[in-house]
Amino acid sequence: MPQLAAHLSSVPESGTRRIFELAMTLDDPIMLVVGEPNQAVPPHIADAARQAWDRDDTNYAGNGGLPALRRAIVDKLARENGIDVDIEQVWVTVGGTQALAQAFTLTLAEGDDVLIPDPGYTTFTMFPRAQGAVPVPYPLRAEHGFTPHAAELERLVTPRTRAIVVNSPSNPLGVVYARPVLEQIVRFAAEHDLWVISDEVYEHFVWDGPHTSLAAVAADLGEQERVLSVFSTSKSHAMTGARVGWLVTPTGLAGTMRALQEAMIACVAMPEQFAAIAALTGPTDHIERARADYRAAIDAATAQLDDLGLRYQRPQGAFYLWIDVSHATEGDVAAWAQRFLLTENVAVAPGSAFGRGGEGWIRICLAADPDDVRTALERLPRPARRVRGRAE
């Protein structure tokens, strides 16, 4: 058999998916390992997809997506994000994951470096490796509020660095970057002539104030042409399996993007695009219901962790809890998470799946049945002595 491309051996498998796949072989596990909303898809969204199938609206769309969907996204970006773009800057993708893949494809060549958050979403590491590029982690530490530290960013930049990835609200940490932090990142990118890839798929779940889009901040600083923004319907509209997201590009890339979309996917499936139109133009009360449910879940879970004496990072956004279990993991939280699944029937994401900075921590998804969350937390090992709950 011929050899595979040599650089593919450096692509790590997903540590969260490893636990997820193992859990799927067990009887009725408590599944808190992946970011799967427990909300039902709203009827008006499901109906839009169903009607597309019923009228046989299943042909090819344009590479960028249905014009009606792209216009709805343009309107949404202006209304909710303060981002003013034209339709040729919006590209409908197979979820936020493909939008990230396109952003990396646009900005990275073989051997290039990209700065990625650590801890950070696993795809930030996986896709650059698949291209032969080099993900360079920038540490997010508890003592800095899990936000980027300017001195450490400066230390990591080399002539090979081409881009920096920013994720706010953060998966897995739940951290939301304040405007001064975003301004610092934009100025840093401008100083070193870097692209900025902004992952904002959890934009609707911010708990202590409004969401601030990095592209809007960059526009105020005159740097909007170096930002690529990633969004998705997956979390906000409970459409994880429908796979509809979008990439917002700088101006002048329409020809390049059209070719990349044709080469990679041609287009997103038509029924899913009609569902996304309904999601963006129809009622949004389902988002408010989800927000209320997730906020209640955060309050209940953090109160329980305080009672148990476990240290954690209270999320400012998204719907995860980042919990310190280093007292029980013996320096290998991935192995511990597997044992915990097999002995306690609870699937959690090991923090090391998100980078070296996650060693000793776990991520649990709170967009789940409240009784399951309560039971799972009760099964976590207690520390020998109580600690202050929040990671500070």
N, C-alpha and C positions, 0 to 999 in steps of 0.2 A: 504494500500500500504506500502511495506517495506521502511525503512529509507534509504536515500542516505548516502554516506560516509560523516561523519561530517565535514571533512576539506573542502569540496567543497563549503560550505557556505561562505568561506573567499575568493573565487575567484571572483574578481571584473569583471563586464561586461566592454566591451570596450566603453569608452566615445566617441571615434571617430565613431565607428560603430553605436552608438545610434543616432547620428546626421545624419549619412549616411542613415540609415534605414528610419528615418523620412523624409529626403529629397526625398527619392524614392517615397513617397506618394504624392508629390507635383507636380505641372505642371511646367516643364522646369526650375528647379532651377539651379543656378550657383554652380557647384560642385567643391569645392576646399578643401574638407575635407579629402580625402584619397589620397595616393601616387600613382595615376594612370597616367602613361606616356601617353601623347597625340600623341605619334608617332605610326605609323603603324608597324606591324610586318614585317620585311624585307622579300621579296618574296622567297629568297633561304631558309629561315628558315621555312616559311609556307609550301613550296613545300616539304621539307624533311618530315614533319609530314604527309602531304597529301599522299605522295608516300608510306609511311609505312602503312597507312590504305588501300591504293589501292592494295598492295601486301599481305594484310592480315598479316602483321607483328605485331600481337597483343597478342602474348603469354607472359608467364612469362619471366622476365629477372632474372639474379642473384640478390641476395639481395643488393649487392653493386652498381649495375647498369651495363649497357653494357660495356664490356671491352674497346671498342673503345671510349666511352664517358669518362670513367675513365682515359684512357691514354691521351685524349685531355685535361682533367683537370690537370693532372700531368704536361703536357707540358706548359699549360697556367700558372700554379702556378710558375714554374721555370722561365718562360720568363717575366712575368709581375709583379710578387710579390716577387721574390727572395726567394721562399719557395721550398726547395728540399725534395720531399717525394716520396714514392713508391706507386704503385697502391692500395695496401691494406690499405693505410691510407686515401683513398678518398672514400666517401660514398654518392651516389646520393640520394637526398631526395625530398620530396614533398615541394618544395620551401625552402626558407631560414627559414620559420617558423618551419618546421619539423626538420631541421638541429639544430635549437635552442632547440627544444624539446628533441632531442637525446643528445645534450650536457648537458642539465640539468639532464636528466635521468642517464647519465654516472657519474655525479659528486655529485648529491644531494640525500640524504636519508631523510626520514621523520624527521622533527625537525631541520635539518641543516639550516644554514644561507647562503645566497648568497648576495653579495654586488652588487647593481644595480644602474645605473645612474638616477638621479632625477634633471631635467626632463629626461625621457627616454622612449623608445618604450614600448608600453603597454604589449606586450608579456613577457617582462622581469619580470613583476609582476605576470601575470596571470598563466604562466605555473608552476613556483615553487609552487605557492599556490595550484594548482591542484595536485601536488605531496605530499602536506603536509609539504613542506619546507617553509622557511621564507625569503622573499625578504627584504633586509635592504637597504633603499635608501642612496646613498652618494650624497650630494648636489653639483650641478653645478651652480655656482653663477656668475652673470654678472661681479662682481668686480674681479673675478679670470679668466675672459675670458671664462667662462663656461667650464673650465677644472677641473679635480680632484685636490683637495688640500690635500697634504700629511698628514697634521695634522688631518684633518677630517677623512681620511681613517683610520688612526691609532686609532682614538677614537672609531670607529665602529667595529673593529675586536674583536671577542670573541673566546673562544675555540670551539664554534659551527660553525664558519665561514669556509666554504669549497671552495668558489669560488668568483671571481669578474668578472662582465660583463663589457666589454669595447666596445663602439660603435663609430667608426670613419671611415668615416664621420657619423655625428650624425643625427639620426632622433629622435626628431624633430628640433634640434637646428642648424644643418648645420655646427657644429664645426668640424674641422679636427685637430687631435692631432699631434703636431710636434714630431720628434724623441726623444728629451729629455723627453717629457711627457710619451711616451711609455716606455722608459727605466726606468723611475721612477716607473711606474706601475709594470713592470716585476720584478724589484728589491723588491718592496713591496710584491708582490706575493711570491717570493722566500723566503723572510724573514719569512713569515707566513705560508709557505707551502700551498699555495692556487692554485687551478686551475684558468686559465684565459680563459674566453669565449669571443672571439673577433668577433663581428658582423661587416662585411665589405661589406654588400650588395650594398652600394653606392660607391664602390671603383672607378668606372669610372667617377664619377662626383666630381672632386676636382678642385677648381678654382684658387688657388694661389700657385701651386707647385705640385709635384708628390704625389701619394698616397703611404703611408708607411704601410706595413703589420706588425702587431704586432708579428706574428710568425717569421718573418725574423729578427726583432730586438731581440726577445728572443733567436734565434739561435746564434746570435753574442755574447750573454751573457751566452751561455751554458745552457739555460733554455727552449729549445724548447719542451721538453717532458711534460711541464705543460700547453700547449696551445692547445685549440680547436678552429678552425677557421670556420666561417660561411660565405658562399657566395651564390649568386643567379643569375639567368638569368633574373629575373623579371623586374628590373629597367633598366639595361643596354641594354637589347634586347627587351624591351616592351612586355614581356611575362608573365605578372602578373597572368593571368588565366591558363597558361600552367603548372605552378607549378613545376619548376625544379630548385633545388639548390644543394648544397653539403656541407658536413661536413668533415673537415680535422682533423684527430685525431693524437695523438702521436703513436709511433710504438707499436706493440704487442697487439692491441685491436681488431684484425680481428675477432676472435671467438666471443667475446662479441658483437661486432657490428652486426655480421651476425645474431645472435640470436635476438637482439633488433629490427633489421629491419624486420625480419620474423614476430615477434610478433606484430609490429606496422603497417607495410604497405605491407610486402612481398617485393614489388618492385615498382618503379615508372613506370607509363604507358609507353609502348614501343614507340608509335608515338612521345610523348613528348621528350623522350630521343634522338630520331633521330633528332628532331628539335634542341635540345641542342648541339648535335655534329656539326650540320651545323652552329650554332651560334658561337661556339668556334673555328672552323676550317675554316670558310668561310670569306667573306669580312666583314670589320668592319667600313666601311664608314658611316653606319647608326648611330654608336655611336658618331662619330665626328659631324654629323648633329644635333643629339640630344644635344650634348654639346654646340654647337653654339646657338641653340634655347634657351636652358635653361640659358645660360650666358646672352643672350640678355634680357630674361625675368627678370632676377635678376637686371640688370642695369636699366631697365624701371621701375620696381616696386619700387626699393629703391629710385629712383629719385622722383617718385610720392609720396612716404611716406615722403620724405624730404619736399616736397611742402605742404603736409597736416599737417606737424608738429608732426608726430607720431614717437615714439621711436621704434626701431627694432634692431635685431641682423642680420647683413649682413652675409649671409652664405658663409663659406669657402668651403663647399662641399654640396652634395645632391641638391635637388631642392625645398626646402621649405623656407618660411619666417616666422620668429618668431617675433611677433608684440605685443607690450605692449598696451592693451586696458583697463588697470586697472582703468583709469579715468571714465569708463562707466559701469563697471561690478558690482559694489557694493559688492565686495568680493566673488562673485559666478559666475565665468566665464562660467561654464557649463550651468547654467540657462540662462545667457546672450546669449550664442551661440544659444540656442534653440529659444529664442525670436528673435534674429537677423535673423535666418532662416525663421521664420514664418512671420516676418514683411518686411524683405528686400529680401527674396527668395535667400539668399546666405548661402551655407553650408561651415562652417569653423570648424576646430578641436579646441575644448577648451583646453587650456594649462594644465588644471588640470587633463585631461585624461592621461597625461604623468607623473604625480606625483605632490606632494604638491608644489614643486618649480615652477610649471607652472601656479599657480593661478594668474589671471590677464593678462595672455598672450593668444594668439591664434597662431595656425600654419595654414598657407595656402600653398597649393600646387601650384607651379609655372609651373608645367608640364601640362599646360592647355591652352585653347584658350586665346591669349593675350587680346582680347577685354573683355572676361569674367573677367580676372584678373583686368584689368583697372576699369571696372564697380564695381566690388566687393570692391576694395580699396576705390573708391569714396564714397561708402555707409558706410564706417566705421565712427564711431563717432569721431569728432575732440576733442582734449583736450582743456581745458579752456585757456591754454597758450601754446605757441609753445615750444617744447623741442628739444634738439639736437637729430638728427635722430638715430645714432647708440647707441646700448646699450654698454656702456663702464664703 
